[in-house]
Every structure is written in structure tokens, then in C-alpha cells.
Amino acid sequence: MSDTIALEWTPAHKLREMVVKKQVSPLELTRLALSRAESLNPKLNAFLTLIPEMAMEQAQAAEQAVMDGDNLGPLHGIPISIKDLEAVEGVRQTNGSLVYKNNVSAADALPVERLRRAGAIIIGKTNTSEFGHIGTNENRLGDACRNPWNIEYTSGASSGGAAASVAAGITSIAQGSDGGGSVRIPSAMCGLFGIKASQGRVPRRDESINNWHPISFSNVGPLTRDVRDAAIMLQVLAGPSPDSEPVVINEPAPDFVSALSADLSGKRIAWSPDLGGAPVDPEIRTAAENAARSFQSLGATVEDAEYKLGDFEEVFHTFETSWRSRSYAVNGHLLENHRDELTDYFVEGLEGGKVTTGAELWLAEAHINRYRRYASDFFSNFDLLITPSLASTAFPINQHPESLDGRTVAHKLWGFTPFTYPFNMTGNPAATVPIGLAANGLPMGIQIVGAFGDEPGVFAASAAFEAAHPWTNLKPPVS
């Protein structure tokens, strides 16, 4: 069999080639992933639930398919984790909440079903903030999820466990979801590539009020160590389904993998260091600008540009109003009988949604429509927009930055991530790309944003940057 020392850092697409050529077995890959999860999880708390018996059954079936010469899916035999906001049949789904610590899902969610069909092997459910409500990964189920680059620091959230798993070499790919940055935040903090597709590109089933509303912001997406793996995984997840929620792009997804080799010559890229005024750590601002300017050597033009949806207080309040209203509509009933089991931040969010008036929600929707028009107009002049991914690197658990670059952060739980949630409201595709380590030894990233529907453009730029500035050689201390 193959040298297991290298397998944990081998990209999923190369592992799949090895599986097809019978150079490595799905059983071997799954045993390795489970072994690493068991040894590293006490330090990271990346997984809330591991399913070794189910995983090995899947691996055995995957191995038999190889031996039988069956048609193999694009993720055949590749271990993967599922965020604990998505249902996996017969497996505990806590939603990051103590209230649901013993909840077991009756059926697979649509994204999980697609990943299974592609041959991926699910090894467990990853840690998340309560109902994905904030951008750091604390809940009442146990210890916070910790960053493999420094276990005293946050992994980011709400797909924090997914990011920690990939960064630590437990799995090469992970499923996450992004309603305000929840794929991009932990990917940036853990030194990974993560992409939020255009709103509606990856469907969910039309099965609850959690998904149906036209201003639902959540998107299922990949967290990976390299860009090609993300393109392959998003290809598996994307595309309409007969039973999906109404807000879906009703056309086949573009070929994301083919886009990886696209030429950037003539592309017009906008650079914004602060989206019109957000405080940003100076080291990140400088590193992000240098990374953005480097696209000129790849054939693109890079221009300073103002991208400003509106006053920052208004933009955040619009996001918060919509987000909290949705949370209360779905989970407000928990306040009556389970308040003592909920986190303080989730209670605060539900209480905020409870007192939101119809007029306030209507005004928020009006603002969102205006933001979407602004974004559409902006991307009629530019192909891509580059910003820092985050305003700070990861920080010690429960110590959100109160000031950045000498300026007070207005909203402590969200002040480090002013670049992510605006693009959930506009629906544009956005990816975070690693750009190296800060002086504190923690990862930094840039965010690449495209016009609505232009994931291929985002992938092309990300792949070109990866080729010019490789990052997968960087390994965190806890791995």
C-alpha cells in the first residue's frame, strides 16, 4: 500500500486518481482519516460526532466498486466531513445546540445526498456555533473549536470544525455553509481556500421556512486546501433539483474545473482595502494589497475602486435585521422552554428577531434590493473585486477584537469580518485565498468576488494566484 505519511496532505483529486489506479484503497484513506480525527480531536474539538462504523461500511462499498470496475464518481473513496447543520441519515445532528444534543436525522440533506452519490465517504459531523449564528466557534456542547495554527485561538465559524479538520490534515475536503461568511471566515483563519457560490447555485430541499425566503443568505460550499478540489466539490453540489427551494438558479452549473486554466489577460480587477471605511489591521491591509497588485503580473489590470453599499452601520443593521428575523421565525420557540440551554449570543439574536417590526424587515429588504442593484452596476465595469478576507487574523478564544488600527469596532462579534456578509446580501460568488502568515504566525487571506453567476471567473483568478504563490506547503503546528 501507499506511504500513509504523505496521504494526509494529498489533494482529494490526486487521491481519487490513486483510488482509480488501485494505488490506494478507500479503506486505507478512511482508516487514516478516522485515526487522525481520533488523535487530533481532543486538541481541536473539530468534530462533534465521529461515525467510524458507518464510515468503514461506506469505504468497504467504495472499495468493492473499484474492484468491480464500476463507474466511479468524482469524489470516489475520499473521506469528507459534514457540518453539523446538515442532516446525515441515522447520525446525530445537534446544530451546535445543547437543545439538540440527542437529535438524530431521519434522512440526508440534499447536499449530503449529492456528495454520497459522488462517492465521498462521510466520517463525521463537524463543530459549529449554535445554529451557525456567529463567526467564532463556541457553543454549550463542550469546548470551543480551536485553530490548528494556535490552539489558544479561534478557528473561526460557523464552519469552524470543517476548517480545523482540513487544516490539520484529517480530511482533504469538508462541507460547510456560509450565511454571513461561515465558509470564508474559518477558511481565512485556518489558511484554506473556501468559496461561497452565487445565491441559489447550490440548492437545498424546499422542506422548511429555514430556506424558502427570497432573502435567505445561506450557501452550502467547500473548504479545501487547494483550488481544484473546491472546483470539483462545488461541481458536485451545484445545479437545480426538482425538489429544491424556490430561490435557485434554474440552469446547469458552469464547468468550474475547466475554468481553472482560464487566462486572466485583459481582466479588470478592482481593489478595495476597506469596502468604504471598515477598520482593518495594517499588516493585513498591506499584505492583501500586495497580493491584489500581483494580479498585474498575471495579465490583469488592477485599479483602486470604491465599493460602498452604504453607511457601515446601515449595512450591518440590514444584515442583522434579516438574519435575526429568520432565526426567530425558525427557532423562536426555543426561548420559551429552553432558554437556559442556549448560548447568550443566540438568545440575544432570538430576542432581537422577536422585537423586529414588519416595517423594519420591509426596510431591510428594500436596502438589500438596493445593494444588489449596486453590485450589479459595479460588476458591469469590473470583472472581479479583491478585498482582505478579514479585518484581523484569528484571535484568542472569546477575545474578539474591540479595536482595529486604532479605531473602535462597532459590533464586537462581527467587527473582524466586515468583508463577508455584504456579499451574502448581494448574492455574489466570493472566495477566500491564502496569502501567507502574519507576524503572529497565523494565516491571512484575500477575498475574490465575482459578478453574480461568475464562479468560473473567481476560480480562474484563484487558481492563477495559487499557481504563482503556492500555499499548500504550509502546515499548522497541530497536525
Secondary structure, DSSP 8 states (H G I E B T S, - for coil): ---HHHHTTS-HHHHHHHHHTTSS-HHHHHHHHHHHHHHHHHHH--EEEE-HHHHHHHHHHHHHHHHTT----TTTT-EEEEETTS--TTSB--TT-GGGTT-B-SS--HHHHHHHHTT-EEEEEE--SGGG-SSS---SSSS--EETTEEEEE--SSSHHHHHHHHTTS-SEEEEEESSSTTHHHHHHHT-EEEE--TTSS--BS-SHHHHSTT---EEEEEESSHHHHHHHHHHH-S--TTB-SSS--S----HHHHTT---TT-EEEE-SSTTT----HHHHHHHHHHHHGGGGGT-EEEE-----S-HHHHHHHHHHHHHHHHHHHHTTHHHH-GGGS-HHHHHHHHHHHH--HHHHHHHHHHHHHHHHHHHHHTTT-SEEEEES-SS---BTT---SEETTEE-SSTTTTT-TTTHHHHHH---EEEEEEEE-TTS-EEEEEEEESTT-HHHHHHHHHHHHHHS--TT---S--
